[in-house]
Amino acid sequence: MRNVFRPAPAGPPVTPPPGASMARWQLPLRALILLLPLGAVAAARGAAPGLLIVLVVAGAAVAAGYPDTPAGLGVVILVGWLWCTQVDADVTGWTLVAALSVGAFHVTTAFAAVLPAGAAWDTESARRWLHRLAVVLAATTAMWAVAFGVSRTGTVPNAILLGAGLVIATGLAAMLLARSVGPDQ
């Protein structure tokens, strides 16, 4: 994968030492990393225990400051635990809100993790990130639509149908990504 970040006018971007400032344009990106997991917690509509909320906020804050650490994975695990153990198994619009929040959190954290904190703005990188975000959100929405449709049929969920839906959604996402990103990226 080639480095798509161009040197800043003063020289090549480098990861500054802890406590050094990051490029101003990265602040909204880091704010998204902090706020997106809270969307998934809020979508649980009061089912989250207080301690879990504190842990998600703390983990999201660490992930926002240090996106290349395992903190983001910890946040995803906590939100997943919340939804698997504390929220009813119904497929609703709130499920979609949570899934989109977690997907956007993952893509945004991954984008921030590959950026040096002082990296200059690069339109091509931002375009590529937005495209990848759109692919993840579209695949998430498509999978939710399949789960929502199956849940409304009144039949017992079928693992084969779910597995086929996951394979199809993943294949479509991979196809879209391959079409939009050249072999050198």
C-alpha positions as CSV (number, residue, x, y, z in Angstrom):
1,M,0.0,0.0,0.0
2,R,1.5,3.3,-1.0
3,N,1.6,6.3,1.4
4,V,-1.0,8.8,0.1
5,F,-0.1,11.5,2.6
6,R,1.9,14.3,1.1
7,P,4.5,16.1,3.0
8,A,3.4,19.2,4.8
9,P,5.1,22.4,3.6
10,A,7.6,22.2,6.5
11,G,8.6,18.7,5.7
12,P,7.3,15.1,5.9
13,P,4.5,14.4,8.4
14,V,5.8,12.5,11.4
15,T,3.9,11.2,14.4
16,P,4.5,13.7,17.1
17,P,5.5,12.7,20.6
18,P,2.7,12.3,23.2
19,G,1.3,15.7,24.2
20,A,2.2,17.3,20.9
21,S,-0.6,18.8,18.8
22,M,-2.3,17.1,15.9
23,A,-3.3,18.7,12.7
24,R,-6.5,20.9,13.2
25,W,-8.4,19.0,10.5
26,Q,-8.1,15.8,12.5
27,L,-10.1,17.2,15.5
28,P,-13.5,16.4,14.0
29,L,-12.3,12.9,13.1
30,R,-11.2,12.3,16.6
31,A,-14.5,13.7,18.0
32,L,-16.4,11.2,15.8
33,I,-14.3,8.4,17.3
34,L,-15.4,9.6,20.8
35,L,-19.1,10.1,19.9
36,L,-20.0,7.2,17.6
37,P,-19.9,4.4,20.3
38,L,-22.3,6.5,22.3
39,G,-24.8,6.3,19.5
40,A,-24.8,2.5,19.8
41,V,-25.2,2.8,23.6
42,A,-28.0,5.3,23.3
43,A,-29.8,3.1,20.8
44,A,-30.0,0.5,23.6
45,R,-32.6,2.8,25.1
46,G,-31.7,2.6,28.7
47,A,-30.5,-1.0,28.8
48,A,-26.9,-0.1,29.4
49,P,-25.6,-0.4,33.0
50,G,-23.9,2.7,34.3
51,L,-20.5,1.1,34.6
52,L,-20.7,-0.1,31.0
53,I,-21.4,3.5,29.9
54,V,-18.4,4.7,31.8
55,L,-16.2,2.0,30.3
56,V,-17.4,2.8,26.7
57,V,-16.7,6.5,27.2
58,A,-13.3,5.9,28.7
59,G,-12.4,3.4,25.9
60,A,-13.7,5.7,23.2
61,A,-11.6,8.6,24.7
62,V,-8.5,6.4,24.6
63,A,-9.3,5.3,21.0
64,A,-9.8,9.0,20.0
65,G,-6.4,9.9,21.4
66,Y,-4.6,6.8,20.4
67,P,-6.5,5.1,17.5
68,D,-3.7,2.7,16.8
69,T,-4.1,0.9,20.2
70,P,-6.5,-1.9,21.0
71,A,-8.8,0.5,22.8
72,G,-11.2,0.6,19.8
73,L,-11.5,-3.2,19.9
74,G,-12.3,-3.0,23.5
75,V,-15.1,-0.5,22.8
76,V,-16.5,-2.7,20.1
77,I,-16.5,-5.7,22.4
78,L,-18.2,-3.7,25.2
79,V,-20.9,-2.5,22.8
80,G,-21.3,-6.0,21.4
81,W,-21.7,-7.4,24.9
82,L,-24.3,-4.8,25.7
83,W,-26.4,-5.6,22.7
84,C,-26.0,-9.4,23.1
85,T,-26.8,-9.6,26.8
86,Q,-28.9,-6.5,27.7
87,V,-31.1,-5.7,24.8
88,D,-34.1,-7.6,23.5
89,A,-33.5,-9.8,20.5
90,D,-35.9,-7.8,18.3
91,V,-34.6,-6.4,15.0
92,T,-35.7,-2.8,15.0
93,G,-34.6,0.5,13.7
94,W,-32.5,0.9,16.9
95,T,-30.6,-2.2,15.9
96,L,-29.6,-0.4,12.7
97,V,-28.6,2.7,14.5
98,A,-26.3,0.7,16.8
99,A,-24.8,-1.3,13.8
100,L,-24.2,1.9,11.8
101,S,-22.6,3.5,14.8
102,V,-20.2,0.6,15.4
103,G,-19.4,0.3,11.7
104,A,-18.6,4.0,11.4
105,F,-16.6,3.9,14.6
106,H,-14.5,1.1,13.2
107,V,-13.8,2.7,9.9
108,T,-13.1,6.1,11.4
109,T,-10.8,4.7,14.0
110,A,-8.9,2.7,11.3
111,F,-8.6,5.9,9.2
112,A,-7.2,7.8,12.2
113,A,-4.8,5.0,13.1
114,V,-3.0,5.2,9.7
115,L,-2.6,9.0,9.9
116,P,0.3,10.6,11.5
117,A,-1.1,13.2,13.9
118,G,0.6,16.0,12.0
119,A,-0.4,14.8,8.6
120,A,-1.4,17.5,6.1
121,W,-4.9,17.3,4.6
122,D,-5.1,15.1,1.6
123,T,-8.3,15.1,-0.5
124,E,-7.6,11.8,-2.1
125,S,-7.2,10.0,1.3
126,A,-10.4,11.7,2.6
127,R,-12.2,10.6,-0.6
128,R,-11.0,7.0,-0.2
129,W,-12.0,7.0,3.5
130,L,-15.5,8.3,2.7
131,H,-15.9,5.7,0.1
132,R,-14.9,2.9,2.4
133,L,-17.2,4.3,5.0
134,A,-20.1,4.3,2.5
135,V,-19.4,0.7,1.6
136,V,-19.4,-0.4,5.3
137,L,-22.6,1.5,6.0
138,A,-24.3,0.2,2.8
139,A,-23.4,-3.4,3.6
140,T,-24.5,-2.9,7.2
141,T,-27.8,-1.5,6.1
142,A,-28.3,-4.4,3.6
143,M,-27.6,-7.0,6.2
144,W,-30.0,-5.3,8.7
145,A,-32.7,-5.3,6.0
146,V,-32.3,-9.0,5.5
147,A,-32.4,-9.6,9.3
148,F,-35.4,-7.3,9.6
149,G,-37.3,-9.1,6.8
150,V,-36.5,-12.5,8.2
151,S,-37.6,-11.4,11.7
152,R,-41.0,-10.3,10.3
153,T,-41.8,-13.6,8.6
154,G,-42.8,-15.3,11.9
155,T,-40.5,-18.2,11.2
156,V,-37.6,-19.4,13.2
157,P,-34.4,-17.6,12.0
158,N,-32.5,-19.8,9.6
159,A,-28.7,-19.9,10.1
160,I,-28.2,-20.9,6.5
161,L,-30.1,-17.9,5.3
162,L,-28.2,-15.6,7.7
163,G,-24.9,-17.1,6.6
164,A,-25.8,-16.7,2.9
165,G,-26.7,-13.1,3.6
166,L,-23.4,-12.4,5.3
167,V,-21.5,-14.0,2.4
168,I,-23.5,-12.0,-0.2
169,A,-23.1,-8.7,1.7
170,T,-19.3,-9.3,2.2
171,G,-18.9,-10.2,-1.4
172,L,-20.7,-7.1,-2.6
173,A,-18.6,-4.9,-0.3
174,A,-15.4,-6.5,-1.5
175,M,-16.5,-6.1,-5.1
176,L,-17.3,-2.4,-4.6
177,L,-14.1,-1.8,-2.8
178,A,-12.1,-3.6,-5.6
179,R,-13.7,-1.5,-8.3
180,S,-13.0,1.7,-6.5
181,V,-9.4,1.1,-5.3
182,G,-6.7,0.4,-7.8
183,P,-4.2,-2.5,-7.3
184,D,-1.5,-0.1,-6.0
185,Q,-3.7,1.1,-3.1
